[in-house]
Amino acid sequence: MSSGSGIWLEAARPRTLPAAVAPILVGMGAAVAEGALRPLVLGAILLAAVAIQIGTNFVNDWGDFQRGADGADRQGPRRAVSAGDISPRAMLRAGLGAFALAALVGLYLIGVGGWPIVWIGLLSILSGIAYTAGPLPLAYIGLADLFVFVFFGPVAVLGTEWLMIDQLTIAGAVGSIAVGALATAILVVNNIRDVDGDRDVGKKTLIVRRGVIWGRKFYLFLIVAAFACPPLLVVCGVASPAVLLSWLAMPMARSPLALVRQEGAGRALNGALAETARLQLVFSALFALGLLL
């Protein structure tokens, strides 16, 4: 791999891509549990979701650079534009190109799922752009957590279900809350880590507004909420006890919970961020498997 392609791969932030895949696994599990598996549709959903995630990452890199949010004291992974590896114009064009690819794949999905998919696709792309770009970027006004929960939870899970079986299920709805909560937990760790730098550049995340102590409690709440969803399905008679397979991921929450509780802001939380992302993916895979069983 050349150094140039390596820079672009790093800019795509491959460690964030499981967050795009996890809700699709849950939606697939809920759909297949109803007796439907459409491999071509599933492949198209995955491609579109990953393209939107990469497009969001590219535009995020460009948008944060425009607002001076990626200074020398940045606590997270290096950003290609601020580091001078990729020009702002090239990064923006790449982001828009990734969104264009998602839209092209979306044309096929619209043919499968109809008008609901038009709105899901359009709003997903617009939210990806508006995350750090535009006059009111979501990440700068404290709305990012809400949009991450909605689009990486209910929208992605239920959208997958709709495309697979043309209907929505209670299992999918409850599962979407769990996977959305874990996606939001990833963002919370990120924002606790960056709280000092965000405050300096006027990035008013929920952690900047409410404080790190509140953020730690919110992180714990999100983890607990996610693991409360599977037994809720069992108690209500919606799913069999097999869905409790997702609890096998519970030990994975111990380390990031300890890091978030003990560490302040800064690079020490990079490990907690990566571990929370792995937790979301493993939980979602086990949840989907439990639905199938």
NULUM-811208 format. One line per 5 residues: number of its first residue (from 1); for each residue y negated, z negated, x of N, C-alpha, C. Coordinates in steps of 0.001 Angstrom, whole numbers. Example, Ala and Ser with C-alpha at 12.3 -4.5 7.8 and 13.67 -1.06 7.14 Angstrom:
residues 2
1 = 5690,-7800,13190,4500,-7800,12300,3300,-7800,13200 ~ 2250,-7080,12850,1060,-7140,13670,-30,-7870,12900 .
***
This chain:
residues 293
1 = 1197,0,859,0,0,0,-1236,0,888 ~ -2157,887,615,-3380,943,1386,-4268,-225,1049 ~ -5231,-474,1940,-6147,-1580,1693,-6968,-1333,440 ~ -7299,-50,178,-8085,262,-1010,-7352,-62,-2290 ~ -6092,346,-2367,-5318,55,-3570,-5056,-1437,-3694 .
6 = -4928,-2122,-2561,-4746,-3562,-2592,-5954,-4274,-3159 ~ -7141,-3785,-2835,-8369,-4374,-3367,-8425,-4210,-4886 ~ -8049,-3024,-5361,-8066,-2795,-6812,-7018,-3643,-7524 ~ -5860,-3800,-6882,-4822,-4647,-7473,-5311,-6083,-7590 ~ -5974,-6566,-6547,-6518,-7928,-6586,-7588,-8054,-7662 .
11 = -8418,-7021,-7794,-9482,-7041,-8800,-8914,-7038,-10217 ~ -7731,-6454,-10396,-7097,-6441,-11721,-6594,-7818,-12116 ~ -6506,-8735,-11156,-6069,-10120,-11369,-4693,-10167,-12045 ~ -3665,-9733,-11335,-2329,-9682,-11943,-1832,-11028,-12457 ~ -2348,-12128,-11896,-1902,-13442,-12372,-2370,-13742,-13798 .
16 = -3364,-12989,-14286,-3827,-13204,-15659,-3029,-12392,-16671 ~ -2264,-11428,-16205,-1590,-10513,-17129,-517,-11176,-17997 ~ 193,-12203,-17516,1140,-12876,-18420,496,-13417,-19687 ~ -789,-13755,-19622,-1477,-14242,-20827,-1561,-13157,-21891 ~ -1556,-11892,-21468,-1564,-10783,-22420,-168,-10500,-22950 .
21 = 844,-10791,-22134,2233,-10507,-22512,2809,-11598,-23404 ~ 2447,-12859,-23145,3049,-13996,-23846,2962,-13897,-25367 ~ 1784,-13616,-25960,1744,-13541,-27420,2566,-12393,-27995 ~ 2732,-11324,-27226,3537,-10205,-27713,5015,-10602,-27757 ~ 5443,-11431,-26815,6816,-11936,-26843,7058,-12749,-28114 .
26 = 6088,-13590,-28468,6237,-14406,-29675,6255,-13529,-30917 ~ 5352,-12555,-30982,5341,-11642,-32125,6614,-10834,-32223 ~ 7134,-10409,-31070,8394,-9670,-31068,9537,-10544,-31580 ~ 9586,-11802,-31103,10648,-12704,-31542,10621,-12919,-33040 ~ 9413,-13110,-33592,9289,-13311,-35038,9709,-12063,-35802 .
31 = 9392,-10886,-35259,9728,-9640,-35943,11228,-9355,-35873 ~ 11813,-9526,-34685,13236,-9238,-34527,14070,-10225,-35338 ~ 13563,-11456,-35486,14260,-12431,-36326,14361,-11961,-37766 ~ 13445,-11062,-38161,13480,-10476,-39507,14313,-9202,-39548 ~ 14910,-8853,-38408,15827,-7719,-38393,15240,-6407,-37942 .
36 = 14062,-6436,-37283,13438,-5178,-36874,13133,-5190,-35377 ~ 13533,-4132,-34683,13189,-3942,-33276,12794,-2483,-33091 ~ 11563,-2256,-32652,11055,-901,-32441,10626,-794,-30984 ~ 11534,-419,-30098,11246,-444,-28659,10022,380,-28258 ~ 9857,1593,-28826,8730,2425,-28458,7416,1771,-28868 .
41 = 7392,1190,-30061,6195,495,-30527,5905,-704,-29634 ~ 6938,-1449,-29300,6761,-2625,-28444,6209,-2227,-27083 ~ 6721,-1150,-26516,6212,-678,-25232,4747,-282,-25307 ~ 4370,375,-26399,2977,777,-26571,2070,-455,-26723 ~ 2533,-1459,-27452,1748,-2693,-27614,1514,-3355,-26256 .
46 = 2573,-3446,-25456,2453,-4068,-24137,1482,-3298,-23251 ~ 1569,-1979,-23260,686,-1160,-22441,-764,-1338,-22866 ~ -1015,-1312,-24169,-2380,-1474,-24657,-2925,-2861,-24326 ~ -2100,-3888,-24495,-2546,-5257,-24231,-2883,-5461,-22760 ~ -2031,-4960,-21871,-2278,-5101,-20437,-3513,-4303,-20029 .
51 = -3700,-3108,-20598,-4881,-2304,-20284,-6161,-3015,-20716 ~ -6133,-3639,-21886,-7312,-4376,-22353,-7595,-5564,-21438 ~ -6532,-6252,-21009,-6714,-7401,-20114,-7312,-6968,-18779 ~ -6789,-5885,-18221,-7325,-5392,-16947,-8762,-4915,-17129 ~ -9035,-4208,-18218,-10404,-3777,-18482,-11353,-4953,-18586 .
56 = -10912,-6008,-19263,-11734,-7213,-19378,-11985,-7826,-18011 ~ -10949,-7873,-17169,-11111,-8440,-15827,-12103,-7639,-14996 ~ -12016,-6307,-15081,-12947,-5465,-14324,-14388,-5657,-14807 ~ -14580,-5638,-16110,-15939,-5803,-16647,-16450,-7214,-16380 ~ -15541,-8199,-16405,-15913,-9570,-16076,-16416,-9672,-14640 .
61 = -15733,-8999,-13730,-16147,-8969,-12323,-17552,-8376,-12210 ~ -17757,-7264,-12882,-19073,-6602,-12870,-20143,-7464,-13543 ~ -19824,-8028,-14714,-20809,-8791,-15470,-21238,-10060,-14765 ~ -20284,-10786,-14176,-20639,-12007,-13450,-21493,-11690,-12234 ~ -21206,-10558,-11578,-22031,-10154,-10434,-23467,-9885,-10874 .
66 = -23629,-9200,-12007,-24965,-8889,-12499,-25774,-10153,-12771 ~ -25089,-11231,-13154,-25780,-12480,-13484,-25771,-13489,-12346 ~ -25286,-13076,-11193,-25300,-13948,-10030,-24353,-15120,-10110 ~ -23274,-14968,-10871,-22355,-16092,-11078,-21283,-16199,-10006 ~ -21176,-15220,-9112,-20130,-15226,-8089,-20743,-15374,-6708 .
71 = -21353,-16525,-6460,-21982,-16776,-5169,-20978,-17160,-4102 ~ -21510,-17500,-2934,-20653,-17854,-1804,-19862,-19133,-2045 ~ -20342,-19981,-2965,-19667,-21243,-3240,-18654,-21142,-4378 ~ -18283,-19931,-4755,-17326,-19734,-5833,-16020,-20454,-5527 ~ -15452,-21144,-6533,-14244,-21942,-6345,-12960,-21158,-6628 .
76 = -13060,-20094,-7391,-11882,-19321,-7753,-11597,-18208,-6763 ~ -10621,-17343,-7083,-10301,-16205,-6221,-11514,-15319,-5987 ~ -11515,-14605,-4866,-12644,-13746,-4524,-12822,-12654,-5561 ~ -14056,-12262,-5757,-14399,-11184,-6666,-14794,-9961,-5855 ~ -14263,-8825,-6231,-14397,-7611,-5424,-15837,-7114,-5344 .
81 = -16579,-7195,-6440,-17946,-6681,-6428,-18853,-7574,-5597 ~ -18800,-8870,-5839,-19669,-9788,-5088,-19316,-9805,-3603 ~ -18030,-9533,-3285,-17605,-9499,-1884,-17979,-8183,-1208 ~ -18441,-7201,-1977,-18815,-5912,-1420,-17655,-4958,-1240 ~ -16486,-5303,-1786,-15314,-4441,-1642,-15362,-3234,-2571 .
86 = -15942,-3407,-3751,-16039,-2350,-4753,-17460,-2347,-5277 ~ -18025,-1167,-5471,-19398,-1091,-5965,-19453,-1490,-7439 ~ -20580,-2032,-7887,-20699,-2389,-9306,-20433,-1207,-10233 ~ -20941,-40,-9871,-20754,1138,-10720,-19282,1507,-10824 ~ -18563,1483,-9691,-17143,1830,-9708,-16344,820,-10529 .
91 = -16709,-453,-10426,-15998,-1481,-11175,-16217,-1305,-12677 ~ -17441,-1036,-13074,-17718,-832,-14489,-16981,386,-15019 ~ -16984,1472,-14261,-16282,2676,-14688,-14785,2420,-14811 ~ -14224,1644,-13894,-12795,1330,-13962,-12490,496,-15198 ~ -13376,-457,-15509,-13172,-1271,-16702,-13192,-437,-17965 .
96 = -14178,438,-18061,-14263,1299,-19236,-13074,2264,-19302 ~ -12602,2688,-18127,-11427,3560,-18096,-10182,2859,-18618 ~ -10036,1569,-18259,-8886,806,-18765,-8971,651,-20278 ~ -10165,414,-20786,-10336,320,-22240,-10050,1661,-22913 ~ -10425,2755,-22249,-10153,4079,-22801,-8646,4330,-22882 .
101 = -7902,3890,-21862,-6452,4016,-21893,-5875,3221,-23065 ~ -6383,1995,-23257,-5919,1180,-24383,-6201,1870,-25709 ~ -7380,2486,-25816,-7736,3182,-27048,-6834,4387,-27284 ~ -6481,5093,-26209,-5598,6261,-26331,-4215,5836,-26834 ~ -3682,4769,-26257,-2402,4245,-26735,-2555,3747,-28163 .
106 = -3730,3201,-28447,-3989,2680,-29783,-3927,3737,-30869 ~ -4198,4990,-30521,-4109,6051,-31519,-2687,6154,-32073 ~ -1716,6005,-31187,-318,6008,-31630,-44,4787,-32517 ~ -552,3622,-32089,-309,2394,-32851,-1007,2428,-34205 ~ -2138,3097,-34275,-2817,3250,-35570,-1948,4070,-36520 .
111 = -1296,5094,-35971,-388,5885,-36794,773,5065,-37321 ~ 1145,4019,-36583,2247,3155,-37006,1776,2103,-37994 ~ 644,1460,-37671,218,294,-38451,-962,491,-39364 ~ -1631,1632,-39295,-2729,1913,-40215,-4040,1230,-39856 ~ -4904,1076,-40850,-6263,600,-40635,-6370,-795,-40025 .
116 = -5478,-1725,-40325,-5592,-3036,-39659,-5603,-2925,-38134 ~ -4856,-1950,-37607,-4786,-1790,-36156,-6083,-1208,-35606 ~ -6775,-411,-36405,-8089,94,-35985,-9005,-1079,-35683 ~ -9072,-2032,-36612,-9978,-3166,-36443,-9514,-4090,-35325 ~ -8211,-4317,-35222,-7700,-5163,-34146,-8043,-4561,-32786 .
121 = -7780,-3272,-32626,-8056,-2614,-31358,-9533,-2588,-31028 ~ -10350,-2238,-32007,-11783,-2144,-31780,-12378,-3500,-31414 ~ -12017,-4522,-32165,-12558,-5855,-31904,-12050,-6415,-30582 ~ -10810,-6104,-30223,-10267,-6576,-28948,-11028,-5970,-27776 ~ -11299,-4672,-27845,-12029,-4003,-26767,-13477,-4497,-26706 .
126 = -14118,-4604,-27860,-15503,-5083,-27882,-15604,-6504,-27352 ~ -14631,-7347,-27694,-14642,-8723,-27199,-14424,-8762,-25690 ~ -13560,-7873,-25188,-13340,-7810,-23745,-14607,-7436,-23000 ~ -15373,-6502,-23557,-16640,-6107,-22934,-17676,-7219,-23072 ~ -17739,-7816,-24271,-18755,-8824,-24553,-18469,-10167,-23899 .
131 = -17325,-10290,-23252,-16983,-11566,-22621,-18030,-11969,-21579 ~ -18432,-11019,-20734,-19486,-11320,-19753,-20589,-10266,-19736 ~ -20523,-9276,-20605,-21535,-8218,-20619,-22299,-8251,-21939 ~ -23405,-7514,-21966,-24202,-7453,-23182,-25253,-8546,-23244 ~ -26068,-8524,-24291,-27175,-9479,-24393,-26731,-10919,-24642 .
136 = -25566,-11115,-25267,-25073,-12466,-25557,-23604,-12571,-25117 ~ -23354,-12609,-23814,-21972,-12663,-23332,-21278,-13944,-23778 ~ -20074,-13796,-24311,-19366,-14923,-24908,-19149,-16063,-23919 ~ -18836,-15720,-22670,-18554,-16748,-21673,-19786,-17561,-21310 ~ -20971,-17036,-21613,-22210,-17704,-21222,-22831,-18513,-22355 .
141 = -22275,-18399,-23556,-22869,-19122,-24688,-21864,-20073,-25341 ~ -20764,-20341,-24668,-19812,-21330,-25154,-18856,-20860,-26222 ~ -18705,-19544,-26404,-17810,-19024,-27436,-16509,-18455,-26870 ~ -16369,-18490,-25553,-15189,-17871,-24943,-13905,-18542,-25397 ~ -13905,-19868,-25522,-12680,-20584,-25892,-12190,-20133,-27274 .
146 = -13117,-20012,-28209,-12756,-19581,-29553,-12172,-18183,-29539 ~ -12802,-17279,-28824,-12334,-15899,-28811,-11004,-15764,-28066 ~ -10804,-16546,-27006,-9516,-16517,-26311,-8416,-17003,-27248 ~ -8659,-18094,-27962,-7653,-18593,-28901,-7322,-17541,-29953 ~ -8345,-16940,-30543,-8127,-15994,-31639,-7412,-14735,-31158 .
151 = -7865,-14161,-30044,-7324,-12861,-29632,-6025,-12971,-28841 ~ -5813,-14082,-28123,-4551,-14264,-27410,-3558,-15067,-28239 ~ -3960,-15453,-29441,-3084,-16160,-30352,-2837,-15341,-31605 ~ -3503,-15671,-32724,-3234,-14986,-33993,-3355,-13464,-33953 ~ -4395,-12934,-33333,-4572,-11475,-33346,-3415,-10776,-32642 .
156 = -3077,-11231,-31431,-2024,-10557,-30662,-647,-10761,-31287 ~ -343,-11985,-31700,990,-12263,-32250,1178,-11575,-33597 ~ 228,-11790,-34500,376,-11226,-35844,196,-9707,-35835 ~ -631,-9207,-34916,-755,-7755,-34784,561,-7124,-34347 ~ 1264,-7798,-33422,2576,-7315,-32994,3562,-7328,-34159 .
161 = 3556,-8427,-34911,4438,-8512,-36081,4168,-7382,-37071 ~ 2905,-7155,-37351,2538,-6126,-38322,3056,-4755,-37888 ~ 2918,-4468,-36605,3360,-3176,-36099,4882,-3046,-36091 ~ 5564,-4172,-35972,7030,-4128,-35900,7696,-4138,-37270 ~ 7133,-4905,-38220,7819,-5052,-39517,6908,-4861,-40726 .
166 = 5638,-4496,-40491,4701,-4239,-41588,4477,-5456,-42487 ~ 4641,-6642,-41929,4361,-7863,-42682,4132,-9004,-41708 ~ 3689,-10148,-42223,3437,-11326,-41407,4359,-12447,-41868 ~ 4741,-13316,-40945,5642,-14407,-41278,5010,-15747,-40919 ~ 5512,-16803,-41543,5033,-18151,-41221,5391,-18506,-39782 .
171 = 6591,-18115,-39349,6998,-18397,-37973,6040,-17748,-36976 ~ 5656,-16513,-37263,4707,-15837,-36388,3351,-16505,-36394 ~ 2895,-16946,-37560,1591,-17588,-37665,1551,-18891,-36890 ~ 2591,-19716,-37063,2641,-20993,-36336,2801,-20747,-34834 ~ 3639,-19782,-34474,3795,-19442,-33064,2503,-18953,-32444 .
176 = 1703,-18244,-33232,430,-17737,-32710,-525,-18873,-32375 ~ -451,-19959,-33131,-1289,-21122,-32836,-878,-21741,-31506 ~ 437,-21843,-31283,939,-22425,-30037,535,-21605,-28826 ~ 767,-20295,-28882,467,-19454,-27716,-1044,-19326,-27519 ~ -1813,-19341,-28612,-3261,-19321,-28489,-3802,-20589,-27865 .
181 = -3190,-21733,-28212,-3611,-23007,-27623,-3376,-23012,-26114 ~ -2240,-22479,-25680,-1947,-22454,-24248,-2855,-21465,-23510 ~ -3188,-20351,-24137,-4133,-19414,-23529,-5497,-20075,-23355 ~ -5917,-20831,-24362,-7194,-21541,-24278,-7146,-22604,-23197 ~ -5984,-23255,-23029,-5828,-24267,-21985,-6052,-23661,-20598 .
186 = -5605,-22420,-20404,-5842,-21737,-19129,-7340,-21620,-18874 ~ -8080,-21212,-19902,-9522,-21067,-19761,-10193,-22412,-19508 ~ -9722,-23452,-20154,-10316,-24779,-19968,-10186,-25223,-18512 ~ -9012,-25029,-17908,-8845,-25368,-16492,-9823,-24569,-15639 ~ -9925,-23283,-15924,-10847,-22415,-15199,-12279,-22938,-15281 .
191 = -12682,-23361,-16466,-14067,-23798,-16661,-14334,-25199,-16117 ~ -13300,-26052,-16083,-13463,-27341,-15409,-13645,-27108,-13910 ~ -12838,-26227,-13366,-12947,-25899,-11939,-14340,-25400,-11571 ~ -14905,-24544,-12429,-16164,-23864,-12110,-17397,-24540,-12691 ~ -17273,-25758,-13220,-18355,-26351,-14002,-19665,-26435,-13226 .
196 = -19611,-26796,-11958,-20853,-26947,-11194,-21552,-25607,-10991 ~ -20782,-24608,-10582,-21369,-23283,-10388,-21852,-22679,-11689 ~ -21094,-22886,-12773,-21508,-22349,-14074,-22825,-22974,-14520 ~ -22951,-24276,-14315,-24182,-24956,-14710,-25378,-24405,-13925 ~ -25168,-24125,-12652,-26267,-23647,-11803,-26794,-22289,-12238 .
201 = -25901,-21427,-12787,-26322,-20071,-13174,-26583,-19959,-14674 ~ -26582,-21081,-15382,-26869,-21054,-16814,-25731,-20573,-17674 ~ -24504,-20686,-17166,-23323,-20295,-17928,-22879,-21499,-18748 ~ -23211,-21505,-20030,-23042,-22697,-20862,-21674,-22725,-21527 ~ -20642,-22895,-20712,-19292,-23033,-21257,-19192,-24356,-22020 .
206 = -18101,-24519,-22749,-17905,-25793,-23453,-17856,-26960,-22479 ~ -17317,-26739,-21282,-17231,-27818,-20298,-18613,-28162,-19774 ~ -19451,-27175,-19573,-20838,-27449,-19166,-21558,-28222,-20266 ~ -21321,-27847,-21511,-22000,-28493,-22639,-21477,-29908,-22901 ~ -20145,-30094,-22808,-19542,-31361,-23235,-19125,-32268,-22084 .
211 = -18942,-31689,-20897,-18587,-32497,-19743,-17113,-32390,-19360 ~ -16820,-32761,-18118,-15463,-32647,-17580,-14506,-33612,-18276 ~ -14951,-34825,-18566,-14068,-35800,-19220,-13628,-35277,-20582 ~ -14558,-34716,-21337,-14196,-34099,-22617,-13230,-32944,-22395 ~ -13466,-32162,-21339,-12598,-31029,-21050,-11170,-31451,-20756 .
216 = -11002,-32568,-20055,-9648,-33069,-19779,-8942,-33453,-21075 ~ -9653,-34105,-21971,-9061,-34482,-23261,-8727,-33241,-24087 ~ -9599,-32247,-24041,-9361,-31007,-24777,-8134,-30288,-24238 ~ -7971,-30292,-22918,-6808,-29663,-22295,-5529,-30346,-22776 ~ -5515,-31677,-22770,-4348,-32425,-23237,-4063,-32105,-24703 .
221 = -5107,-32051,-25523,-4938,-31729,-26938,-4288,-30362,-27117 ~ -4701,-29381,-26348,-4160,-28029,-26474,-2681,-27984,-26098 ~ -2309,-28692,-25038,-908,-28724,-24622,-57,-29389,-25700 ~ -519,-30536,-26206,223,-31261,-27245,335,-30408,-28507 ~ -753,-29739,-28888,-739,-28900,-30088,290,-27790,-29972 .
226 = 390,-27181,-28788,1357,-26094,-28598,2786,-26592,-28788 ~ 3104,-27722,-28185,4482,-28223,-28273,4786,-28859,-29626 ~ 3768,-29130,-30427,3995,-29653,-31778,4382,-28556,-32762 ~ 4105,-27305,-32421,4365,-26208,-33356,5852,-25951,-33611 ~ 6715,-25916,-32591,8139,-25648,-32869,8788,-26666,-33811 .
231 = 8639,-27993,-33587,9265,-28920,-34545,8678,-28822,-35947 ~ 7418,-28402,-36048,6818,-28202,-37364,7575,-27126,-38130 ~ 7949,-26061,-37455,8722,-24998,-38090,10087,-25502,-38539 ~ 10695,-26357,-37719,12018,-26889,-38056,11925,-27820,-39263 ~ 10940,-28731,-39231,10772,-29703,-40317,10502,-29001,-41640 .
236 = 9745,-27928,-41594,9403,-27190,-42821,10506,-26222,-43244 ~ 11573,-26136,-42474,12683,-25272,-42846,12426,-23794,-42612 ~ 11423,-23476,-41809,11084,-22076,-41549,11963,-21494,-40451 ~ 12329,-22317,-39479,13140,-21853,-38353,14245,-22865,-38074 ~ 15289,-22421,-37404,16395,-23306,-37047,16005,-24162,-35846 .
241 = 16750,-25223,-35560,16463,-26056,-34383,16481,-25287,-33062 ~ 17012,-24073,-33073,17040,-23284,-31833,15644,-23039,-31293 ~ 14633,-23071,-32175,13270,-22821,-31719,12788,-23938,-30793 ~ 13484,-25084,-30826,13136,-26188,-29931,13522,-25895,-28484 ~ 14144,-24739,-28246,14354,-24289,-26867,13035,-24253,-26097 .
246 = 11952,-24012,-26796,10640,-23943,-26150,10268,-25258,-25478 ~ 10878,-26363,-25930,10592,-27660,-25320,11168,-27763,-23906 ~ 12059,-26831,-23537,12552,-26812,-22165,11430,-26525,-21174 ~ 10324,-25979,-21677,9167,-25726,-20811,8309,-26964,-20618 ~ 8590,-28032,-21355,7724,-29216,-21323,7568,-29819,-19927 .
251 = 8626,-29909,-19119,8428,-30460,-17764,7413,-29687,-16934 ~ 7226,-28406,-17246,6262,-27601,-16503,4827,-28046,-16758 ~ 4606,-28803,-17830,3251,-29261,-18155,2855,-30489,-17353 ~ 3823,-31173,-16760,3537,-32440,-16093,2566,-32272,-14922 ~ 2833,-31313,-14054,1996,-31139,-12868,563,-30713,-13203 .
256 = 358,-29670,-14032,-1029,-29310,-14346,-1777,-30410,-15092 ~ -1080,-31146,-15964,-1733,-32259,-16649,-2205,-33305,-15649 ~ -1384,-33593,-14657,-1757,-34575,-13641,-2938,-34086,-12813 ~ -2933,-32812,-12438,-4037,-32260,-11658,-5346,-32288,-12436 ~ -5286,-31892,-13691,-6504,-31876,-14508,-7027,-33295,-14696 .
261 = -6132,-34251,-14852,-6547,-35630,-15071,-7129,-36271,-13805 ~ -6577,-35909,-12642,-6932,-36597,-11411,-8032,-35912,-10613 ~ -8059,-34599,-10663,-8988,-33864,-9812,-10324,-33644,-10523 ~ -11379,-33537,-9728,-12659,-33142,-10279,-12740,-31632,-10333 ~ -13947,-31114,-10351,-14112,-29668,-10314,-13784,-29159,-8913 .
266 = -13502,-27867,-8800,-13308,-27283,-7488,-11964,-26613,-7311 ~ -11705,-26190,-6080,-10542,-25366,-5763,-9219,-26073,-5993 ~ -9231,-27410,-6014,-7980,-28141,-6220,-7335,-27787,-7552 ~ -8126,-27276,-8493,-7596,-26949,-9811,-7014,-25540,-9896 ~ -7101,-24770,-8819,-6499,-23437,-8847,-4999,-23524,-9100 .
271 = -4353,-24556,-8549,-2925,-24741,-8786,-2626,-25039,-10237 ~ -3464,-25871,-10861,-3275,-26203,-12279,-3453,-24973,-13147 ~ -4373,-24104,-12766,-4606,-22890,-13548,-3366,-21988,-13506 ~ -2820,-21783,-12311,-1633,-20933,-12176,-438,-21542,-12906 ~ -293,-22862,-12818,842,-23519,-13468,722,-23478,-14985 .
276 = -499,-23549,-15506,-688,-23451,-16953,-352,-22052,-17443 ~ -701,-21040,-16655,-357,-19661,-17017,1161,-19472,-17053 ~ 1859,-20036,-16064,3330,-19946,-16064,3919,-20698,-17254 ~ 3338,-21841,-17564,3798,-22622,-18713,3690,-21805,-19995 ~ 2567,-21118,-20181,2387,-20315,-21388,3446,-19224,-21498 .
281 = 3725,-18547,-20390,4684,-17446,-20419,6101,-17949,-20700 ~ 6507,-19028,-20018,7861,-19555,-20212,8012,-20128,-21618 ~ 7019,-20874,-22083,7057,-21415,-23439,7217,-20282,-24453 ~ 6429,-19228,-24301,6462,-18116,-25256,7809,-17413,-25245 ~ 8373,-17200,-24052,9674,-16544,-23954,10760,-17385,-24613 .
286 = 10733,-18697,-24389,11736,-19577,-24983,11538,-19696,-26494 ~ 10302,-19709,-26929,9997,-19752,-28356,10554,-18506,-29037 ~ 10308,-17340,-28437,10815,-16088,-28999,12342,-16083,-29026 ~ 12969,-16568,-27954,14426,-16635,-27903,14967,-17551,-28998 ~ 14277,-18681,-29213,14697,-19598,-30248,14636,-18972,-31636 .
291 = 13610,-18170,-31883,13513,-17471,-33166,14667,-16479,-33338 ~ 15037,-15811,-32251,16121,-14833,-32321,17465,-15502,-32585 ~ 17628,-16697,-32026,18901,-17392,-32195,19027,-18047,-33567 .
***
